[in-house]
Amino acid sequence: MSAEDKKVIFASSLGTVFEWYDFYLYGSLSAIIAAQFFSGVNPTAAFIFALLAFAAGFAVRPFGAIFFGRLGDLVGRKHTFLITIVIMGLSTFLVGILPTYASWGVLAPVILIVLRLLQGLALGGEYGGAATYVAEHAPRNRRGFYTSWIQTTATLGLFLSLLVILGIRTSIGEEAFRDWGWRIPFLLSIILLGISVWIRLQLNESPAFQRMKADGKGSKAPLKESFGQWSNLKIVILALLGLTAGQAVVWYAGQFYALFFLTQILKVDGASANIMIAIALAIGTPFFILFGWLSDKIGRKPIIMAGCLLAALTYFPIFKGLTHFVNPALEAAQASAPVTVVANPDECSFQFNPVGTASFTSSCDIAKSVLAASSVNYENVSAPAGTVASIKIGDQEIPSFNGTGLPADQLKAQQDAFKKTVTEAITAAGYPTKADPAQINRVMTVILLTILVIYVTMVYGPIAAALVELFPTRIRYTSMSLPYHIGNGWFGGFLPPTAFAIVAATGNIYSGLWYPIAVAVMTLVIGMLFLPETKDRDIYAND
């Protein structure tokens, strides 16, 4: 690897680390964001809304991929990902100075979501540019290895965000951090922005792009060529369903859903959860490079497909293992004190509402929301129409209430009283209000989390090279960016709120895992049947 190659990889990767750091800060602080910006609703709904605001950034990533991908194929890779990092950095900084719901009311979460949308658009243009830029500098037999450094950036960005959060949390205390200290990591992004822009200004344009322009072979309509011609569109669809969708759910289940599972389901304190996730990330990150290098030897496809298969086969035992080693008291309570919700099924909603227009105030919804917030597994038992829902905990039965039509203050008072009664009952039955730090087996927890991260490295390490090799230079930025960001933005980004809504509906804390498992199996089948191996392709052959 020449000095110029190292400079290209370092500059592209470091800038992308900072951009992922900006994007992941929000996800790492979802619980605090919920309290600061969505405090007008109950805590369970607030957390779901916070996750949806996090997902909003993912929802627009494909649109950023289309816009910036087209720009990158027309004017060049370097200038395009300079623009994206400026948008990302400024949007993140503004989150750090944004007044909360208590100060600005509903305007605060509206502005927050707008900033998340801007972040998503920027990230939609970032990844394709960085991956394409590095791949077009790489030797033919080392594209997997070179681009695998870009693949480490998402995990390193998450790792950096967790370290910054942990450092600030530890230095100023949990109370101050929740009050105002959470803003500091967002404000620090302005420094990272300056460093990233300076680094990227040192780069030259991709040699493949320069050669294509010099030969007059650039595309005048990259969107039309990418998506308006079936010969290329079918490859885009295959890349989505047979590569990026499964990669995305394995990635987000192994990193973000694992973090949410620890903090929201198993009730581990934020600092401990962040430390264990950070250790697992530190151990697992070198495997991105290993699997990128290995993909140059044996191919991209077998490694990615193996990662999807292992995830689908082992997610349930791994997450049940996390419960066993992190919160054994919860595991014991679930076995010894079964809980049942008796309700008319017609009153029970799927408590997932992206636009915040629905109010879940039936007696069934109120009962389930309290149990979901307390991480209690429960069985659903049907009751006749007109029956007020009730919760059975062992031999005790607690009636819920119908809150539909009640004034807001009266509804809140009754919800608080009902929650207090249920909490006392489940605590008496042995359900813990939080994980006991003395009972957490940190070694085994980190081992299980590391296994999840290694699955991530298997599906993610080789994927940049695989996507680059599927498309010609003149439309590469556009064509590879869209399936990547639909896969990661939609299939992956919506995993946490979808999984939590499934858990609340079914009453089983593990049922949310069916979503990533189903998508991983879909990718495994389609990829094995229809995906070509690309490691030996000449990426200039179709220019």
C-alpha positions as semicolon CSV with decimal commas, in nm:
position;residue;x (nm);y (nm);z (nm)
1;M;0,000;0,000;0,000
2;S;0,156;0,328;-0,114
3;A;0,165;0,649;0,088
4;E;-0,101;0,797;-0,141
5;D;-0,326;0,492;-0,087
6;K;-0,290;0,527;0,290
7;K;-0,375;0,895;0,268
8;V;-0,688;0,823;0,063
9;I;-0,808;0,555;0,304
10;F;-0,724;0,756;0,615
11;A;-0,884;1,078;0,493
12;S;-1,199;0,907;0,365
13;S;-1,235;0,687;0,672
14;L;-1,168;0,955;0,932
15;G;-1,415;1,195;0,778
16;T;-1,674;0,919;0,762
17;V;-1,610;0,824;1,128
18;F;-1,692;1,179;1,228
19;E;-2,006;1,176;1,016
20;W;-2,128;0,851;1,172
21;Y;-2,041;0,993;1,516
22;D;-2,276;1,282;1,446
23;F;-2,552;1,053;1,325
24;Y;-2,527;0,800;1,607
25;L;-2,521;1,047;1,894
26;Y;-2,895;1,070;1,867
27;G;-2,944;0,694;1,879
28;S;-2,714;0,658;2,179
29;L;-2,910;0,924;2,368
30;S;-3,263;0,823;2,263
31;A;-3,390;0,785;2,619
32;I;-3,272;1,134;2,718
33;I;-3,393;1,282;2,388
34;A;-3,737;1,133;2,465
35;A;-3,748;1,309;2,803
36;Q;-3,622;1,642;2,666
37;F;-3,821;1,672;2,343
38;F;-4,122;1,439;2,376
39;S;-4,222;1,502;2,736
40;G;-4,581;1,587;2,640
41;V;-4,677;1,217;2,622
42;N;-4,638;0,916;2,852
43;P;-4,286;0,768;2,887
44;T;-4,350;0,458;2,673
45;A;-4,495;0,665;2,387
46;A;-4,218;0,923;2,430
47;F;-3,950;0,659;2,386
48;I;-4,123;0,517;2,077
49;F;-4,152;0,871;1,932
50;A;-3,784;0,931;2,005
51;L;-3,697;0,611;1,819
52;L;-3,917;0,722;1,530
53;A;-3,740;1,057;1,517
54;F;-3,416;0,858;1,506
55;A;-3,564;0,652;1,224
56;A;-3,671;0,968;1,038
57;G;-3,306;1,027;0,959
58;F;-3,294;0,680;0,807
59;A;-3,619;0,727;0,613
60;V;-3,477;1,006;0,397
61;R;-3,138;0,844;0,335
62;P;-3,248;0,697;-0,002
63;F;-3,348;1,045;-0,117
64;G;-3,007;1,175;-0,016
65;A;-2,855;0,882;-0,206
66;I;-3,044;0,980;-0,521
67;F;-2,964;1,350;-0,498
68;F;-2,599;1,328;-0,395
69;G;-2,536;1,011;-0,595
70;R;-2,641;1,192;-0,912
71;L;-2,425;1,488;-0,813
72;G;-2,127;1,260;-0,746
73;D;-2,156;1,093;-1,087
74;L;-2,186;1,432;-1,261
75;V;-1,933;1,654;-1,084
76;G;-1,712;1,413;-0,891
77;R;-1,672;1,216;-0,569
78;K;-1,457;1,461;-0,374
79;H;-1,677;1,772;-0,395
80;T;-1,992;1,579;-0,318
81;F;-1,880;1,428;0,008
82;L;-1,740;1,765;0,115
83;I;-2,094;1,902;0,090
84;T;-2,246;1,610;0,282
85;I;-2,014;1,641;0,579
86;V;-2,084;2,014;0,617
87;I;-2,460;1,950;0,625
88;M;-2,416;1,670;0,877
89;G;-2,187;1,863;1,109
90;L;-2,398;2,179;1,120
91;S;-2,722;1,984;1,177
92;T;-2,567;1,798;1,469
93;F;-2,431;2,117;1,625
94;L;-2,776;2,277;1,608
95;V;-2,929;1,985;1,801
96;G;-2,690;2,080;2,081
97;I;-2,833;2,431;2,110
98;L;-3,198;2,350;2,039
99;P;-3,441;2,445;2,322
100;T;-3,641;2,156;2,467
101;Y;-4,016;2,084;2,475
102;A;-4,038;2,260;2,813
103;S;-3,913;2,584;2,653
104;W;-4,058;2,582;2,302
105;G;-4,340;2,331;2,322
106;V;-4,423;2,133;2,007
107;L;-4,189;2,352;1,796
108;A;-3,885;2,187;1,961
109;P;-3,954;1,828;1,845
110;V;-4,057;1,959;1,501
111;I;-3,720;2,133;1,456
112;L;-3,542;1,828;1,597
113;I;-3,702;1,606;1,334
114;V;-3,611;1,857;1,058
115;L;-3,248;1,841;1,169
116;R;-3,266;1,461;1,172
117;L;-3,398;1,473;0,815
118;L;-3,105;1,690;0,709
119;Q;-2,865;1,445;0,874
120;G;-3,028;1,158;0,689
121;L;-3,001;1,336;0,354
122;A;-2,633;1,408;0,414
123;L;-2,557;1,053;0,519
124;G;-2,741;0,928;0,212
125;G;-2,474;1,094;-0,001
126;E;-2,177;1,024;0,223
127;Y;-2,131;0,649;0,223
128;G;-2,155;0,593;-0,152
129;G;-1,901;0,867;-0,213
130;A;-1,647;0,740;0,039
131;A;-1,680;0,374;-0,065
132;T;-1,665;0,454;-0,437
133;Y;-1,369;0,689;-0,389
134;V;-1,163;0,431;-0,199
135;A;-1,257;0,141;-0,430
136;E;-1,157;0,339;-0,737
137;H;-0,811;0,389;-0,585
138;A;-0,768;0,023;-0,489
139;P;-0,579;-0,249;-0,681
140;R;-0,808;-0,505;-0,839
141;N;-0,717;-0,785;-0,597
142;R;-0,736;-0,570;-0,281
143;R;-1,068;-0,385;-0,313
144;G;-1,222;-0,584;-0,027
145;F;-0,931;-0,500;0,202
146;Y;-0,915;-0,131;0,106
147;T;-1,290;-0,069;0,135
148;S;-1,315;-0,263;0,461
149;W;-1,149;0,036;0,631
150;I;-1,451;0,243;0,527
151;Q;-1,671;-0,031;0,674
152;T;-1,512;0,017;1,016
153;T;-1,622;0,379;1,026
154;A;-1,986;0,319;1,124
155;T;-1,883;0,108;1,422
156;L;-1,598;0,344;1,512
157;G;-1,840;0,637;1,490
158;L;-2,075;0,460;1,730
159;F;-1,778;0,367;1,949
160;L;-1,657;0,729;1,955
161;S;-2,004;0,856;2,041
162;L;-2,032;0,607;2,329
163;L;-1,688;0,702;2,463
164;V;-1,763;1,076;2,451
165;I;-2,099;1,023;2,619
166;L;-1,945;0,799;2,885
167;G;-1,662;1,044;2,954
168;I;-1,896;1,339;2,998
169;R;-2,147;1,133;3,197
170;T;-1,875;1,020;3,437
171;S;-1,715;1,361;3,479
172;I;-2,029;1,568;3,552
173;G;-2,262;1,305;3,702
174;E;-2,583;1,146;3,577
175;E;-2,818;1,420;3,698
176;A;-2,624;1,703;3,533
177;F;-2,582;1,496;3,217
178;R;-2,957;1,441;3,186
179;D;-3,025;1,807;3,257
180;W;-2,773;1,979;3,026
181;G;-2,462;1,766;2,977
182;W;-2,620;1,562;2,694
183;R;-2,574;1,871;2,473
184;I;-2,193;1,864;2,494
185;P;-2,138;1,568;2,254
186;F;-2,353;1,745;1,994
187;L;-2,166;2,073;2,038
188;L;-1,829;1,899;1,999
189;S;-1,929;1,806;1,645
190;I;-1,837;2,156;1,525
191;I;-1,471;2,076;1,606
192;L;-1,494;1,743;1,426
193;L;-1,654;1,920;1,130
194;G;-1,357;2,156;1,097
195;I;-1,109;1,867;1,111
196;S;-1,304;1,663;0,857
197;V;-1,336;1,944;0,605
198;W;-0,967;2,027;0,631
199;I;-0,872;1,660;0,575
200;R;-1,097;1,618;0,274
201;L;-0,973;1,935;0,110
202;Q;-0,632;1,765;0,084
203;L;-0,766;1,489;-0,144
204;N;-0,757;1,471;-0,522
205;E;-1,045;1,346;-0,736
206;S;-1,079;0,971;-0,798
207;P;-0,850;0,858;-1,084
208;A;-1,131;0,647;-1,232
209;F;-1,363;0,948;-1,242
210;Q;-1,089;1,168;-1,391
211;R;-1,017;0,908;-1,660
212;M;-1,386;0,869;-1,739
213;K;-1,427;1,245;-1,777
214;A;-1,114;1,273;-1,990
215;D;-1,246;1,001;-2,220
216;G;-1,585;1,170;-2,244
217;K;-1,767;0,861;-2,111
218;G;-1,948;1,022;-1,818
219;S;-2,322;0,979;-1,785
220;K;-2,540;1,278;-1,869
221;A;-2,842;1,125;-1,694
222;P;-2,722;0,894;-1,413
223;L;-3,070;0,862;-1,262
224;K;-3,222;0,748;-1,590
225;E;-2,939;0,505;-1,658
226;S;-2,947;0,368;-1,305
227;F;-3,320;0,326;-1,254
228;G;-3,487;0,383;-1,590
229;Q;-3,323;0,090;-1,770
230;W;-3,420;-0,261;-1,662
231;S;-3,071;-0,400;-1,730
232;N;-2,936;-0,188;-1,442
233;L;-3,254;-0,160;-1,232
234;K;-3,272;-0,537;-1,183
235;I;-2,918;-0,529;-1,041
236;V;-3,022;-0,246;-0,806
237;I;-3,317;-0,456;-0,682
238;L;-3,097;-0,762;-0,640
239;A;-2,841;-0,557;-0,447
240;L;-3,119;-0,441;-0,214
241;L;-3,296;-0,769;-0,146
242;G;-3,000;-1,004;-0,184
243;L;-2,736;-0,795;-0,006
244;T;-2,815;-0,478;0,184
245;A;-3,150;-0,561;0,350
246;G;-3,010;-0,858;0,541
247;Q;-2,682;-0,680;0,609
248;A;-2,877;-0,387;0,754
249;V;-3,090;-0,581;1,001
250;V;-2,791;-0,786;1,120
251;W;-2,597;-0,463;1,168
252;Y;-2,867;-0,277;1,361
253;A;-2,972;-0,579;1,565
254;G;-2,611;-0,642;1,665
255;Q;-2,531;-0,285;1,765
256;F;-2,833;-0,062;1,824
257;Y;-3,104;-0,310;1,914
258;A;-2,861;-0,482;2,149
259;L;-2,804;-0,147;2,325
260;F;-3,177;-0,074;2,343
261;F;-3,242;-0,429;2,469
262;L;-2,994;-0,379;2,752
263;T;-3,126;-0,041;2,861
264;Q;-3,499;-0,057;2,789
265;I;-3,585;-0,425;2,832
266;L;-3,324;-0,548;3,079
267;K;-3,309;-0,213;3,264
268;V;-2,930;-0,180;3,273
269;D;-2,810;0,169;3,362
270;G;-2,692;0,371;3,060
271;A;-2,327;0,393;3,166
272;S;-2,286;0,017;3,221
273;A;-2,462;-0,067;2,894
274;N;-2,245;0,177;2,700
275;I;-1,926;0,037;2,855
276;M;-2,014;-0,323;2,765
277;I;-2,118;-0,230;2,411
278;A;-1,801;-0,023;2,369
279;I;-1,580;-0,316;2,480
280;A;-1,758;-0,549;2,236
281;L;-1,712;-0,298;1,955
282;A;-1,343;-0,259;2,037
283;I;-1,292;-0,636;2,027
284;G;-1,500;-0,688;1,714
285;T;-1,391;-0,397;1,494
286;P;-1,069;-0,560;1,358
287;F;-1,289;-0,831;1,209
288;F;-1,414;-0,577;0,951
289;I;-1,063;-0,573;0,808
290;L;-1,026;-0,950;0,842
291;F;-1,345;-1,026;0,650
292;G;-1,270;-0,755;0,391
293;W;-0,930;-0,914;0,332
294;L;-1,081;-1,263;0,328
295;S;-1,339;-1,156;0,071
296;D;-1,052;-1,082;-0,170
297;K;-0,952;-1,447;-0,134
298;I;-1,278;-1,644;-0,127
299;G;-1,538;-1,392;-0,244
300;R;-1,786;-1,142;-0,101
301;K;-2,094;-1,362;-0,125
302;P;-2,005;-1,658;0,102
303;I;-1,903;-1,432;0,391
304;I;-2,211;-1,208;0,376
305;M;-2,450;-1,502;0,339
306;A;-2,284;-1,687;0,629
307;G;-2,334;-1,382;0,852
308;C;-2,707;-1,371;0,768
309;L;-2,742;-1,744;0,833
310;L;-2,563;-1,737;1,170
311;A;-2,769;-1,440;1,285
312;A;-3,099;-1,606;1,192
313;L;-3,003;-1,928;1,371
314;T;-2,864;-1,779;1,693
315;Y;-3,042;-1,452;1,774
316;F;-3,297;-1,608;2,009
317;P;-3,044;-1,801;2,222
318;I;-2,805;-1,503;2,229
319;F;-3,067;-1,252;2,347
320;K;-3,208;-1,501;2,597
321;G;-2,850;-1,545;2,714
322;L;-2,822;-1,170;2,764
323;T;-3,127;-1,181;2,992
324;H;-2,975;-1,470;3,188
325;F;-2,639;-1,301;3,241
326;V;-2,758;-0,940;3,277
327;N;-3,082;-0,960;3,474
328;P;-3,128;-1,308;3,624
329;A;-3,395;-1,174;3,860
330;L;-3,611;-1,082;3,559
331;E;-3,556;-1,425;3,406
332;A;-3,658;-1,592;3,733
333;A;-3,967;-1,375;3,772
334;Q;-4,082;-1,454;3,419
335;A;-4,064;-1,825;3,500
336;S;-4,222;-1,814;3,847
337;A;-4,485;-1,540;3,815
338;P;-4,654;-1,551;3,474
339;V;-4,857;-1,245;3,379
340;T;-5,173;-1,240;3,168
341;V;-5,364;-0,956;3,000
342;V;-5,733;-1,037;2,972
343;A;-5,895;-0,806;2,717
344;N;-6,126;-0,774;2,421
345;P;-5,886;-0,808;2,122
346;D;-6,078;-0,537;1,935
347;E;-5,964;-0,286;2,198
348;C;-5,595;-0,374;2,164
349;S;-5,397;-0,156;1,920
350;F;-5,060;-0,204;1,759
351;Q;-4,898;0,084;1,949
352;F;-4,687;0,219;1,667
353;N;-4,781;0,561;1,532
354;P;-4,516;0,753;1,332
355;V;-4,709;1,080;1,308
356;G;-4,830;1,094;1,668
357;T;-5,199;1,137;1,581
358;A;-5,337;0,833;1,763
359;S;-5,404;0,810;2,135
360;F;-5,380;0,465;2,289
361;T;-5,632;0,505;2,571
362;S;-5,838;0,185;2,566
363;S;-5,819;-0,029;2,878
364;C;-5,618;-0,290;2,684
365;D;-5,366;-0,038;2,549
366;I;-5,318;0,120;2,891
367;A;-5,256;-0,221;3,050
368;K;-5,009;-0,332;2,782
369;S;-4,815;-0,006;2,779
370;V;-4,752;-0,033;3,155
371;L;-4,631;-0,393;3,124
372;A;-4,414;-0,317;2,820
373;A;-4,248;-0,030;3,007
374;S;-4,176;-0,270;3,294
375;S;-4,022;-0,541;3,068
376;V;-4,281;-0,796;3,174
377;N;-4,359;-1,094;2,952
378;Y;-4,732;-1,162;2,937
379;E;-4,987;-1,383;2,767
380;N;-5,291;-1,242;2,585
381;V;-5,629;-1,391;2,674
382;S;-5,941;-1,290;2,480
383;A;-6,244;-1,154;2,664
384;P;-6,598;-1,073;2,542
385;A;-6,681;-0,732;2,396
386;G;-6,741;-0,471;2,662
387;T;-6,497;-0,630;2,910
388;V;-6,260;-0,387;3,080
389;A;-5,907;-0,521;3,042
390;S;-5,730;-0,657;3,346
391;I;-5,382;-0,780;3,440
392;K;-5,338;-1,108;3,622
393;I;-5,014;-1,149;3,816
394;G;-5,013;-1,490;3,980
395;D;-5,336;-1,501;4,180
396;Q;-5,383;-1,124;4,181
397;E;-5,604;-0,946;3,925
398;I;-5,575;-0,572;3,862
399;P;-5,849;-0,406;3,653
400;S;-5,741;-0,144;3,399
401;F;-5,963;0,149;3,296
402;N;-6,094;0,303;2,979
403;G;-5,930;0,641;2,930
404;T;-6,102;0,733;2,603
405;G;-6,265;1,073;2,629
406;L;-6,119;1,161;2,967
407;P;-5,968;1,510;3,017
408;A;-5,589;1,504;2,991
409;D;-5,525;1,577;3,360
410;Q;-5,773;1,314;3,476
411;L;-5,631;1,059;3,229
412;K;-5,278;1,119;3,355
413;A;-5,384;1,091;3,718
414;Q;-5,556;0,758;3,658
415;Q;-5,263;0,629;3,450
416;D;-5,019;0,719;3,728
417;A;-5,234;0,548;3,990
418;F;-5,277;0,238;3,774
419;K;-4,906;0,222;3,697
420;K;-4,824;0,251;4,068
421;T;-5,057;-0,037;4,153
422;V;-4,919;-0,259;3,875
423;T;-4,557;-0,174;3,958
424;E;-4,609;-0,263;4,323
425;A;-4,771;-0,594;4,223
426;I;-4,502;-0,701;3,976
427;T;-4,229;-0,594;4,219
428;A;-4,391;-0,808;4,488
429;A;-4,397;-1,096;4,237
430;G;-4,021;-1,064;4,195
431;Y;-3,994;-0,849;3,882
432;P;-3,700;-0,609;3,930
433;T;-3,737;-0,238;3,855
434;K;-3,380;-0,236;3,724
435;A;-3,089;-0,471;3,673
436;D;-2,881;-0,530;3,985
437;P;-2,520;-0,431;3,899
438;A;-2,390;-0,695;4,142
439;Q;-2,568;-0,972;3,950
440;I;-2,451;-0,872;3,600
441;N;-2,204;-1,123;3,456
442;R;-2,007;-0,870;3,257
443;V;-1,764;-1,116;3,101
444;M;-2,035;-1,337;2,952
445;T;-2,239;-1,032;2,849
446;V;-1,945;-0,885;2,659
447;I;-1,879;-1,223;2,494
448;L;-2,238;-1,242;2,367
449;L;-2,229;-0,879;2,250
450;T;-1,897;-0,946;2,074
451;I;-2,052;-1,239;1,887
452;L;-2,326;-1,004;1,766
453;V;-2,062;-0,753;1,652
454;I;-1,871;-1,026;1,465
455;Y;-2,190;-1,109;1,274
456;V;-2,201;-0,739;1,184
457;T;-1,844;-0,749;1,054
458;M;-1,921;-1,055;0,840
459;V;-2,214;-0,893;0,657
460;Y;-2,070;-0,540;0,648
461;G;-1,696;-0,581;0,593
462;P;-1,715;-0,701;0,229
463;I;-2,030;-0,520;0,118
464;A;-1,877;-0,195;-0,009
465;A;-1,655;-0,384;-0,253
466;A;-1,948;-0,601;-0,363
467;L;-2,169;-0,297;-0,435
468;V;-1,893;-0,107;-0,618
469;E;-1,821;-0,408;-0,837
470;L;-2,185;-0,446;-0,942
471;F;-2,203;-0,112;-1,131
472;P;-2,002;0,081;-1,398
473;T;-1,806;0,396;-1,311
474;R;-2,035;0,642;-1,490
475;I;-2,335;0,556;-1,267
476;R;-2,164;0,379;-0,976
477;Y;-2,220;0,647;-0,709
478;T;-2,592;0,669;-0,790
479;S;-2,659;0,300;-0,846
480;M;-2,486;0,164;-0,535
481;S;-2,605;0,438;-0,300
482;L;-2,978;0,379;-0,342
483;P;-2,996;0,006;-0,253
484;Y;-2,747;0,060;0,027
485;H;-2,952;0,335;0,188
486;I;-3,293;0,177;0,132
487;G;-3,155;-0,136;0,294
488;N;-2,986;0,041;0,583
489;G;-3,221;0,338;0,610
490;W;-3,550;0,152;0,591
491;F;-3,491;-0,214;0,673
492;G;-3,225;-0,133;0,934
493;G;-3,323;0,212;1,060
494;F;-3,679;0,109;1,141
495;L;-3,570;-0,205;1,326
496;P;-3,572;-0,062;1,683
497;P;-3,921;0,100;1,676
498;T;-4,067;-0,193;1,481
499;A;-3,920;-0,449;1,721
500;F;-4,037;-0,258;2,029
501;A;-4,388;-0,224;1,888
502;I;-4,396;-0,601;1,821
503;V;-4,286;-0,665;2,180
504;A;-4,562;-0,441;2,316
505;A;-4,823;-0,613;2,097
506;T;-4,726;-0,974;2,166
507;G;-4,613;-0,947;2,527
508;N;-4,290;-1,136;2,462
509;I;-3,966;-0,944;2,509
510;Y;-3,795;-1,157;2,242
511;S;-4,064;-1,140;1,973
512;G;-3,912;-0,829;1,814
513;L;-3,626;-1,051;1,693
514;W;-3,854;-1,210;1,434
515;Y;-3,820;-0,895;1,223
516;P;-3,439;-0,909;1,168
517;I;-3,450;-1,288;1,140
518;A;-3,714;-1,280;0,864
519;V;-3,525;-1,016;0,664
520;A;-3,190;-1,196;0,706
521;V;-3,345;-1,520;0,578
522;M;-3,495;-1,336;0,279
523;T;-3,152;-1,197;0,187
524;L;-2,991;-1,537;0,237
525;V;-3,233;-1,706;-0,004
526;I;-3,229;-1,435;-0,271
527;G;-2,855;-1,381;-0,243
528;M;-2,772;-1,748;-0,270
529;L;-3,001;-1,801;-0,567
530;F;-2,945;-1,487;-0,774
531;L;-2,645;-1,286;-0,651
532;P;-2,330;-1,311;-0,869
533;E;-1,983;-1,327;-0,716
534;T;-1,797;-1,004;-0,802
535;K;-1,450;-1,023;-0,648
536;D;-1,270;-1,082;-0,981
537;R;-1,459;-0,826;-1,185
538;D;-1,285;-0,547;-1,374
539;I;-1,473;-0,241;-1,244
540;Y;-1,379;-0,044;-1,559
541;A;-1,501;-0,306;-1,806
542;N;-1,838;-0,144;-1,873
543;D;-1,723;0,220;-1,875
